[in-house]
Amino acid sequence: MNEPDPSASAGRARLLAGVRSALLSGRDGPAVTLLPRRLALRLPLLLLLAGMTIGFTGGSIAIAIEVYHVKPGLAAPLGVLQAAPLIFAVRWPLAAWRFATAGLLLTVFVRHGAGFMPWPVTAILALVVILFFTGVGADRQTTVGVGAVTVAGVLAPAVLFGMPSWFAMILTGIAGVALTFGDAVGGRHSAVEELRRREEQHRRDLARQAVLEERARIARELHDVVAHHMSVIAMQAEAAPYKIPDLPDAAKQTFGVVRDAAREALTETRRVVGLLRSDDEGAERAPQPGLDRLDDLIAAARRAGLSVAAAVVGMPRPLNAGVDLSAYRIVQESLSNAARYAPGSQVHVEVKYGADALAVSVTDDGARGAPQESRGGGHGLVGMRERVTMLGGRLDAGPRDGAGWSVAAELPYGDPD
């Protein structure tokens, strides 16, 4: 006893599902997206489609009346049903195909046995265009179902009513080519759209990764700042009983509590932030840098080929460690970007101590040499924005009028250390 072939059964099931989808529940696909998004390009194509619809519809009616001698009362609705759906085939291809095939099938019954081909050639041309859009817009299973229904539901009845079978085979081949070509175009278009979506998602992922990396870096740096100050507190609390003679027991106990709390805070902070450090990255043994090392940054930028002028405006004042570190990093990153993308430029660095905020600006006048090739970085501005946002400040960065680049940050002072 021969067992049924599973692959054949699966093929029949897919064909039946495609036919059912074509006739009943198939979804119209993204054919409309084939039209250019720009109105200047989309409008001529829509006008061309409208002209083809008018021509094919008028031709179907006229040929039916003049050549096939169909009564005008029948020729007009049949011609409209056969060719007019072309006007919305670009947006609803399955619906257009259903109307057109219904018109072709009705024509077979109206003109049965009355000639070589029951349909005007313009109706066939309209069907070919509609089949192309169907192949573009529908999924492959539905496209196969559309082809099967077109052959079995339109061409086969025409053969039964007198159309030569060899001519039906030619029309079958034409319909298959139209559907196949449409499926190929639709598949390529879908692949391009999917690639575009993936690239956009990749860009978002890179930006999100840059934000997370910068936040981790900020957390590590703040840990080092806090650890330095907590270490000072612990050491001072430990040394106080030895520095102050005849210290009351209550005061010694208080200093002990402060010492123990500082050490516990250090332990917990190191435990949490230690997870953010890579294996080859150890903790800093000194406080993070600040604007007191601005001259070192300027000297390094000059060695990199930049002509740098720096100015400090206003009366310097003690800064919160986070503000001091963020200002230093903003200047550092801006000078690094200038050296990379505007080699040989003249750069002006200004640090302004305002009444309520510290203003930092770095501007350059454009490259005088060939910029370095980008190697996938470009997240410096992300880091700057994260730092400024953390401090509740404001950052403006972008090209200057004429040439060059400008970075300007405003950092509220907050509570001094």
N, C-alpha and C positions, 0 to 999 in steps of 0.2 A: 504494500500500500504506500503510495507516494504521499509524503508529508507536504503541506503547503509551504511555499517559499516565503520566509518572513520578509525579505526585502520587497518582493512583489506586493505582499499585503500592505506593507508600509507605504509603498508607492501609490497604490490605489486609495489608501486612506488620505494621503496628502492631496491627491487629485480631487477627491470628493470634497475635502475641506476647502480647497481652492475654489471649486465651483460654487459651494455654498457661500463662501466669502464674497465671490464676485457678484452673485445674484442677490444676496440678502444683507450680509453684515460687514462687507468689506469697508475698511476705513479709507477715505481719500487721503493720500499721503502728501508729502511736502512739495508737490510740483510747483506750487506758486512761488517757492523760493528760488526756482530757476530764473525767474525774471530778475533783471538787475534792480538793485535797491534804489539806485538813483533814478529820479523821475525822468530826467532827460534821456535816459536809455530805455527805461521801461515803457514810456508812452509810445515811441515808434513801434515797438513790438506788439503792444496791445492794439494799436491801429492796424498793423498788418494782420493780426488775428481776426479783428473785426471785418476787415476787407475780405479775407478768405471766407469767413462765415457767410457774408452777404453774397459773394460770388458763387460759392458752392450751393447755398440754399436756392438762390435764383436759378442757377443752372439745373438743379434737380427738378425744380418745378417746370421750367421751360422745356427741358428734354422730355420729361414725362408727357407733357401736353402735345408738343410738336412732333416728336419722333415716335413715342409709344402710344399716342392717341388716348391717353388717360383723361378722364373727365376732369376739368379744372377743380370741381368740388372735392375730388379725391387727391389730385396731384398736389394741390397746395398744402394740405395738412401733412401728407406723406413726405413731401420735400422738406417741410419745416422740421418734421420729426427726424429725418435722416441726417440733415446737415446743420441745422441751427444749434444743436448742443455743442458744436465746436466752440462757441463763444465763451462757454464756461468750463471747457475741458481742462484749461490750464489750472483751474482752482479745484474743481470737483470732477476729476477724470472718470471715476467709476459711474457717477450719475450720468455724465454725458454719454458714456458707452452704453449704458442701459437704455437710454432714450433712442440712441442711434440704431442699435440692434433691433429694438422693438419696431422702429420705422422700416428697417430693411426686411424684417420677417413679415410684417403686414403687407409690404409690397409684393412679396413672393405669392401670397394668397390672392392679392388683387390681380396680378398679371400672370397667373400660373399658365404654363404652356403657351405663352404668347411671344416667345422670342429667345434669342441667343443668351441674353443676360437680362434678368428682370429689373436691374437697378440702373439709374443713370451713372455715368462714369464719375460725375461730380460727387455723388453720394459715396462711392467707393473711396475717392480721394479724401473726403471728409472723415470717413471711418479710419483710414490709415493714420491720419494726424491724431485722431482721438485715441487710437490704440497706442501710438507713441507716448502720449501724455499719460495714458494708463500705466504703461510699463515704467515710466519715470516715477509716478506717484504712488503706486501700489507695491506691496511687498511681493516677493517672488512667487510665493504660493498662490496668491490671488491673481497674479499675472498669468500663471499657467492656467488657472481656472477660467480667466477671461478668454484665453486662446481656445480652450476646449469648448466653451459655450458658443463662441463665434463660429467655430467649425461645425459643431454638432447641431447648434440651434438655428443657424442662418444659412450656411453654405450647404449642408446636407439636405434640408428641405428644398432648397433651390434646385439641387440635382434631381430630387424626386419629382419636381414639377417641370423638368425639361432642360435645365442648364447642363451643358456638357461636363462630364466628370473631370476631363483634363483641364478645363478652365477653372473648375472649383479647386483643383490642386494648385494652380497658379495663384489664385486668390489666397489659398491657405498659406502658401509660401510668403506672399507679400505681408499677410497679417503676422506671420511668425517673425519676419524680419523687423517689422515695426515694433512689435512687443519686445523682441530681443534687444534692439537698439535702444529703446526706451529704458529697459531694465539696466543696461550697461551704463547709460548716462545717469540714471537715478542712483545706481550703486556708486559711481564715481563721485557724484555730488554728495551723497551721504557720507562717503569716506572723507571727503574734503571738510565737510562740516564737523564730522567727528574729530578729525585732526585739529581743526581750529579750536573746538571745545577743549580738547586735551591740552593744547598749548596754553590756552587761557587758564585752565585749571593748574597747569604746571607753574605758570607765572604767579598765580595766587599762592600756590604752595611754597614757592621760593620766598615770596614776600612774607608769608606767615612764618616760615623757618627763620628768616632774617630777624623778624621781631622777637621770636623766642630766644634765638641766640644772643641778641643784644640784651634782652631782659636778664638772661642768665649771666651775662658778663657784668651788667650793672649790679646784679645781686652779689656776685663775687667781689666786685670792687667795694661795694658798700659794706660787705662783711669784713673786708680788710680794714676799712676805716673804723667800723664799730669795734672790731677786735682790738685795734690799737688803743682806742680810748678806754675800752673795758679793762684792758691789761693795765693801763695807767691807774685806773680806779682801784683795781685789786691790789696793785703794788703799794699804792699810797695808803690804802686801808690796812694793809699788812704792816707797813712801816710806822704808822701813826703812834702806836703804843710805845715804840722805841724812841721816837723823836720827842714826844711830849712827856716829861717826867711827872710823876705823881698823878697820872691820869686815873680818874675814878673808874671803878669796876664797871659801872653802867656804860660809860663811854667806850671802854675796851670791848664790852659786849656788843655795842652798836657797831663799832668798826669791824668786829668779827662778822656780824650779820651782813654788812656791806661787802666785805671781802668774799664771803661765801656766795652771796647773790651774784656778784660780778663773775666769779669763776663758773657758777652754774650757767649764767647767761652765755659766757664764752663757749662752754661745752655744747650747749644746745645749738648755738648759732653755727659752730663748726660742723656739728652733726648734720644739720639741715643743708647748709650751703656746700658742704663737702660733696654732696650728691651731684652738684652742678659742675664740679671740676673734672676735667679729663684726667686720665691716669698719669700723664706726664706733666701736669700743671700743679705745682705746689703753691702753698699759701705765701703771700708776700710777707717779708720780714720787716717792712717799713710801711708807713702810711702811704696811701695812693697819692700821686702827684697832684699839684694844684697850680694856680697862676704864679706861684713863686718860681716855677720852672719855665716861665714863658720865654725867657731869654734863650734857654736851651733849645726850645722848639724853633725859634727864629733862626738860630745858628744852624740847626740841622736843615731847615728849609733853604737857607742860602747855599749850603754845601750841595744841595740837590739841584741847584741852578736857578733858583728863584731870586728875584730882587724884592726883598721884603722890607717894608717900613712898618714899625709898630708904634702905637701911641696909647698911653694910659691917661684917660680923662677923668677928672674928679679926684676926690680924696679917697685913697684906698682905705678899706675897712675890713675887720675880721669877717670871714665868710663861713657860712655853713659848709661842712665838709662835702656834702653832696653837690652844692652849688659850685664850690671851688673845683671839684673833680670834673663836673659836667662841663664847666667853662673850658677847662684845660683840654678835655677830649674833643670838644667842638672845634677849638682852634687846631688841634692836632689833626683831626680828620679833614678839615678844610684845607690845610696846607698840604696834606698828603694828596688830596684830590687835585689841587692846583699843580703839584709837581707831576702828577700822572697825566692829566688831561690838558693842562695849559703850561707846558714846559717853556721856561724862559720868560714867563710873564712877570709883570710888576704887581706885587701883592701888598695890600694895605690891611693891617690888623689893628683893630681898635677895641680897647676894653674901657668901658665907661661905667663909673660908679654913680648911679643915679640915686634919687631919694628913696625909692622903694624897690628898685631892681637893678641887677647887673646886666648891662647891654654888651654883647660881644658881636663884632662884625668882622668878616674876612671877605675881601673883594679882590678880584684880579681883572686885568684888562685883556685877557685872551692869550691864546698860545702863540708863541713866536717860533715854535718848532713842531715837529710831527708828534702828535699825542701818542702815548703808549696804547697798544692794542688791549682792549678790554678782555679779561680772562674770566668772565662770569661773576665778577663782584657786583659793584654798584649798589651796595646796601648801606653805604655810609650815611646817607640822609635818613634811612630808617633808624639807625642808631641815634642820630641827633634828635630826631623827633621823639623817640622813646624817652630820652633823657629829659628833654624839655617838658614833655607831657607829665613825667613823673614829678617834676618840680612845680607844675602848674604854670609854666611859662608859655612863650610864644616863639615860633620859628618861621622865618621867611627865607626861602631859598629858591633861586632860579636865575636864568640868564639876565644880564644887564642890558640896557638899551645900547645898541651899538655892538659891543663885544665884551666877552668876559662873563664872569659868574659872581654871584653875591650870596653870602650866607649871613643872616642877621638873627641873633637869638636874644631874647629877653628873659632873664631868670630872676624871679622874686627871691629876695634875700632869705625869707623865712627866719627861724630862730637861730642866732649864732651859737656855735659850740662853746 
